[in-house]
Amino acid sequence: MVDIDEARRLQRRVNTLLRDRDAIRRMLEQADYERLSRDVGRQSVAIDRLEALLSGEKV
């Protein structure tokens, strides 16, 4: 059985994680999704080119 102090520590940890989750959700909602999408697309192209170079293909 979990003692009272351990239960309180666990509950505080859960509460902290819930607050962190909510904060991250707010930050993501405020982020510029369009810009992020473009950046991810550019990175994808760069990765594809690197993979082609590593496999010996001409780019």
Steps between C-alpha positions, in 0.01 A plus 500: 500500500622853417550723800342845518822690422565288193141550383539877539828497306336301223203737488731804484691338216178427313384858553834633372478282189144618435607866527797436271273329246260792503784751460643308205156480341461878531844560347422273207167671442678835489772372265508593134390169351544616141862597557565178686355302211728679252804437721417132528456481123841659444662260742334209324643612166845540654483153654389349167797663326743378765363147473541513122858624533584231753360231273716627213223658292565821310306795645 
